[in-house]
Every structure is written in C-alpha cells, then in structure tokens.
Amino acid sequence: MASARAQKRHGFTLIELLVVIAIIAIIAAILFPVFANVRERARQATVMDSFAQIQRGLGEFQADYHRYPAALYGYGDTTKPMGTPPTGNAAPAGLYPQFIKDPSVFIDPNNPDKDNKGATQSVSVNTLNGSVLTAPAPMQLFYKADSYDINPQLTDANTLSSTAYLARYQTSWTDIGAGGVNANRQLRYPNPPGDTFVTLTTYHAPKGVVLALFQSGSAKTIDSRKYLQETGGTDANYWTITPTGH
C-alpha cells in the first residue's frame, strides 16, 4: 500500500500537465519570432554578399567591354532553365556565366518563385535612344527567379504584387518622370560616381526594408515605408528612392 501511494505522489496531475504545456507554449511564442528574425538577418546577409559579387562582376565587365551590361543575370528564355549558359560569341547580355559562374548569386533567398523556367516581361524596361527612353520591341523576358534584374512591385509599403514585376537594374534611367533617379548618375557613363544606383530587391519589404546596391559597392537597407515610392501609369511603372533614404 505504501508503495502504491508513493507511485501516485510521483505522477503528474492534469493541472500540472496543463501548466507544463502552457509554459512550453509561452516559451515557443517568445522564441519563434527570435528565430524568424535571426533567419531574416541571415538572408539579408546573403543578399549583401550577392551584391558584393555583382559589383565585382560589373567592374570586370566594364573593364573588358568599356560599358556596363544590359542586364545583371541576363535575359530569360522559357525553353531553357535559368543557369543554362548562353550560346554565341557576342558580348554577353549579363554577368552570367563569364563574370559570375553561379546563377544562385542572382536569387534572393526570400524569392518564393523557384520555377527556373518561369519568365515574365517588365514594362519598365527601356532603352536609351538619344535622350529619350523607349521600350524595346519585342520586350525582353526575365526569369522570375532572377531577383535583381526585376522583382515585384510594392502594392503598398510592404506588400508584394503577385503579377507586376518592375525593372530594378538599367544602365539609364533618364527622363523616367519627376523625382526619378538623377540623370547625371547613370551606369551608361564610363565612370559613374559611387552613389549611382545599381539595383534593389523588394523581397524583404514584408519585413519593412528593401536592400539596395550602389556603384561604390555600398549595400544598404532602406525603410520601404518611408523612402521607396512605387508609382504606376498606363504606359509604365516606375519607382523612386527619396534622397534622404540612402
């Protein structure tokens, strides 16, 4: 009898089990956001490292061809997956594979689109004809997995569009609207100043920031709710970073 009573005293009551479960739930509620923040910071660090590789590739491209490439990764082709080396001996459209051999450099870890054949057009891609930007015909395709040539438009400060992709890299942004990127800071010039914009990614906007790369190699986090303005129109979609945002 004494032994049976001792065993009962060592068991857990229902209330005790509920208390333990509640404590575990509280600890999980505290730790999960911490883990999520750590993962997001690690992903942002991956983007910053990719930006550094892209900047080095741009410098090497410019040294070889005396101009900057038309695209960062290159153009899309729905018949071939991203990562397929282009054919031909002409100067490459982008940095892959001559200057950057790993296509994953161009993929933001927050980009949910893993279809390496999926491609889309960006209506904001233009070419410079004299002093006027005009849309090329036919419009170029870009892989959706390519995160730095194009990425989703923000429908508000931190919500990504599921259909509209805007060009984030171009050699010239001249005449794209009031408040646009300074025309004197363009990659089409041989030696653009260090604060010339190169590209950005919106895939971290749900976390409140966009990550942007500048010609100096400086990669910065910019508060998307304060400094990135997405504007739309019937002919094109454009965006601006306000001067105090970088």
ZIWORA-V541272 format. One line per field, one symbol per residue. ss: DSSP state (H for helix, E for strand, - for the rest). psi: psi as a letter, one per 30 degrees, with the letter a starting at -180 (. if undefined). Layout:
ss=???
psi=???
This chain:
ss=-HHHHHHHHH---HHHHHHHHHHHHHHHHHHHHHHHHHHHHHHHHHHHHHHHHHHHHHHHHHHHH-------------------------------------HHHH------------EEE-----EEE--EEE------EEE------EEEEEEE--EEEEEEEEE-----------------------------EEEEE---HHH-EEEEEE----EEEEEHHHHEEEEE----EEEEE-HHH-
psi=eeeeeeeefflkleeeeeeeeeeeeeeeeeeeeeeeeeeeeeeeeeeeeeeeeeeeeeeeeeeefhlllfldealljffklkfkklllglkleafkgefjfjfffgjkffjfjgjgfkllljfgklljjcgkklklklkkkkkffjffellkkkfafgkkkfejkkkfklfkgkhglkgakkffikffleiklfgkkellkffgefggllkkkleffkklkkjffefkjkklafelkllkkkeff.
